[in-house]
Amino acid sequence: MTAPHSAPAIGILAVGAYAPAAVVSNAHYAARLDTTDDWITSRTGIRERRHAAPDESSSVLGIRAAQNLSERFPGALDGVNLVICATSSPDAMFPSTAALIAGGVNLRGAAAFDVSVACSGFLYALSVGYGMIRAGLAKKALIVGSEVMSGAVDQNDRNTAILFGDGAGCVVIGEVPQGYGFQSFVLGADSAGGPHLYLRGAALRLPEGTEMGPHLTQNGREVFKFAVRTLGDSAEQAMRQAGMSTADIDWLVPHQANIRIIEAACERFGLPLERAVTNLERYGNTSAASIPLALAEAESQGRFRDGDQLLLAGFGGGLSWGAAAARWWAGP
């Protein structure tokens, strides 16, 4: 999907984030499981992650991220009439986590719903919010990625427990000056890869027969191969649709799953790793929250300059993928 040139430009107006206080280092798992700090760091790039407190559900994290956004960008929530939350760890099947977040930040009456596309969820939610604003169904949208993945994984499984953390990030999107904002979106999914990464819901098995247990299950080798290929392919397609080349990229903002995947993407695009926004060393894989967390952190550090060309890219369960090209607007 490419943004039409004649229509109003839609882009990011504000960002916010929240991470739980509890820091869980690699040493925590090295003391309990058959692993070491060096093994985890060398293979993933992760040194620590955050775990939510018992009273910190995905809606609570999302509310705190939105409150952080409001503190950093006063008035940014004014006029928001759409809330979308990307999450694989909702408080409940219903009410939606988005509705709970909307109520928690006094956006009652706004349309609110969840998007469940695992780690690709934030990019899917962004595209839906963009489309609804473009269609005149919303004025401004709060797009949230919020996850409590520590409860979704088996904390005794070294293959998954070491990878995932908890957190939330969010953006407000709306009209920006011409020349800024989103230029293209690329989305896709292939259910043939479903058995490689899943988390059980109402069914006990996938349609092709894979039986699901109570915790997230991942075939790390297959997901890694998929991610290396798909992250680059979808990002390249988003660039092409936006009329860009790799030379135009100022910042790559990828899903934070594994440093080796990010390094492979940078190598493919000829980008130094310093031009990729990374924070998985401190947060691990926060699923749908990882890209907005990275955006908010980079913005708070003053790394984005007005007019910088951003390329967002992610992958996740489904197996799914998504990418978006956007020109950063630093505000009036």
N, C-alpha and C positions, 0 to 999 in steps of 0.2 A: 504494500500500500504506500503510495507516494502522495505527499501533501499537495493539493492543487494550489497553483501560484496565485489565483485570483481571490481565494477565500482568506479570511482573517488568519493570521499566524497563531498557532497554539503552542505554548511552551511551558517550562517550569518557572513558577513565580516564587516559590519558597520551598525550603527543605527542613527536615527535622529528624531526630533519631533518639533512640533510648536503648541502653544496654543494661541488663541487670548488674547488681553490684558484685555478686559472687563470681570470683575468678577461679577457674578450674584449670590448673596447669597440666602439662604432660606428665609431670611427676606423680600426680594423683593416679593416673592410669598405670604408670610404670610400677607403682607399688601394689596394684591390684590385679593387673592382667599381664599376659605374656607379651610385653612390649617394653620399649625404652624411649626416653626423650629423644635420643638421636634418631631412632628408627622413625618415629612419628614426624619429626621435623624434616628429615632428609627426604621423605617420600611424599609429604603433603605441604610443607611450609607452615604448618600450624604449631604454635608453641603454647597457646592457651585459648580458652573459650569461656563464655559466660553462661551460667545456669540460673534460670529464674527461681525466685523464692516460691514456696508453696502457694502463696496468694497472688502470684503474678501469672495470670493467664495471658493468652494472646491479645485479648481485648484490653487488658490492663497495660501491656507493653505498648500497644498501638495508641492508646489514649495518652500515655506519657510521651511518646514520640510526637504526637500532634500538639501536645502542650509545649514541647520544646520548640517545635516549628513556630508556634504562636509567639513564644517569648523572643525568638530570634528575628521574626518577621511580623511585628505588630500589625494587626489588621488583615493578615493574609487569609484568615478563615472567613472574613466578611464576604457574604455573597456566595459561599460554597453551597451548592444544592445537590451535590452528588458525592457519595462516599463509597469507594470500592476498596475492599481489603483482600489482598492476595495472601492466603494462608493454607498450609497443610495441617495445621494444628488448631482448628477452630475451638472456641469455647464449647460450642454445641452445633448440631446440625442446623438447628434454628432455635432462637433467633440468630441471625447472622452476626458474625464478629464485627462486620462493618456497621451494623445498626447499633451495636453496643458501644462502639467507638464514637459514632455520631452522637449518641446520647451523652457520652462522657465529656464531649467538648462543646456541648450546647448547639449541636447542629440538628436538633430534632425537627423532623419534617423533611429532611433531605432524603432523596432516594438513596438506598444503601443495600449493597449485596456483596457476597464473597465470590472470589475466583479461586479455583483449586487447580493449579497446574504445577504444583511442587515448586522447584527452584526457578522455573520459567515464569512463575505466576505474576511477578511484578511487571514484567514487560507486557504480558497479556492484559493486565489491569490498566496499564498506561494506555495501551492502544484502544481499549474499550472506552476509557474516559475521554481520550482524544476524539474518538468517533462520535460520542454522544454530544460533546460540545460542538463539534463541527456540524452535526445534524440539528442543532438548536434544542436538544433535549436537556441540556444542562448549561449553566453559565460558567461555573468554576467547579473543579473536582478535587477532592482530597483522595489521593491514591496512597494506600498503606500496604507495606509488606510487614507482617508480624508473625513470629514463630516461637513456639516453645518446643523445640526439637528434642530437648533433653528427656522429655516424657515420651517421645515417640520411638526412641531407640532403646535397645536392651543395653543397659549400662554395664553388663558383663560380657558384651560382645565387642571384642577389640576391633573388629572390622568396621563397625559403625559408630560406637560410642566415642571414639577419639576424634571423629570428623565433625560432629555437629554441635552447634551452640545455639543460644537463644538471643533474640533481639528484635528490634523493630525500627523501621525507617519509613519516612513518608515524604510526599511532595504535594504541593498544590499546583495544579495546572490551569491555565486559562489563556486569555488573549495576550499576546506580546507584540511588539512592533514587527512590521514586515522585515524579513531577512533573518529573523531569529526563530527559535522553536523547532518543533519536530519536522523533519524532512521526509522520513520514510520509516515504515515498520515492516518487519518480516516475522511471520509466525508459522509454526508447523508442528506436526506430531506424527508419530508412527507407532501404533499400538503393538506392532511386532516386537518392539523392545520392552513392552510392559513387564514381562517376567524378570527383567534385569534390575528393576527398581520399583518397589511398591510398598504401600502402607494400607493395611486392611481397613475397609469401611464396613458396610452392611453385609457384603458377601463373604463367603468363606474361601472362595477360589476365584481365579480369573477365568474368563470365558474359555481359554484354551486348556484349562485344567490345573494350572498352578495353584496349589493349596497355600493359603496365606496364614501366617501366625499373627500374634498380637502386636509385633513390633516391625519397624521399618526393616526391609530386607534389600540388600544391594549386592549385585555382582560387580565388584569394583573394577575388575579387568575390562569387562565389556562396556561399562559406563564410561571408563576413562577413554577407551578408543572412540566411542561415540562422541564424547565431549570434545576431544581434540579436533576431530573432523568437523563436527557440526558448529562449534563456536566460530571457527574460521569461515566456514561456508556461509552461515547466516549473516555474519558481520559483513562479509564481502558483498553479499547480495544487497544488504541495506545501504552500503556505500554506493553501489552501482545504481540503485534506484534513486538515490539522492544526487546523482551526478558527481560523486566524489571519487577521488583516488586515495590510496594509502598515504600519499604525501600531504593530504589535507587534514589528516587526523591530528588533533592536539592531545586528546585524552581517550584512551580505551578504558571503559568502566565495565569490567566483566563480572560475571557471577563468581563469588569467592568460594571455590570448591577445593582447588588444588593448585599450588604454585606452578607445577609442571605444565598444567593445561594453559595457564596464563602465559608462561614463558613460550610455549609452542605458538600461541596466537601472536605474540609480539614478534617472534622470529618470522612467521609467515608474512606479517605486514611490514617488516623492516623497522619496527619501533623499538627503541630502547625500553627496557623494563621500567625505567623511571617514568615513562609516559603512560603506564598502566596504573590505575588507582587500585591499590591493594591494601587490605587490612586483615586478611584471613589469619595472619600470624597471631593476632590478638583476639579474634572473634570466632575463628573456625568457619564452618559452613552453616550460615543462618538461613539457608533455603531462600524463600521469597523475600526475606528481609535483607539479603546481602547487598544487592545493587543500591537500594535507597540508603542503607547504612554507609556505603562507600561514597555515594554522592554527597550526603550530608557532612561526612567527615572531611572530604576534599574541599567542599565549599567553606567550611568553618576554618580551614587552614589557609584560605586565600589562594588555593591552587588554580581555580578557574578564573580566567579573565574574560571580560566582555567580548563576545564574538568567537570564543574558542569552539572548535568543532569537536563534539563528543560522539563517541560510538559506544552504545550500550549493547551487551550481548550476554545471553545466558542459555542454559540447558537444564533439563530436569526430567522428572518422571513423566511417563507417557509412552515412550520417551518423547520429550518435547523440546522445542527450541524457540528462541526469539531474539530479535535484534532491533535496534532503533538508532537512527542518526538524528542528531539535534545540534543546533547552534545555541550556545549558552547566552542568556540575557542576564546581565548583572543588575538590572533594575534601573529606575530613573535616577 
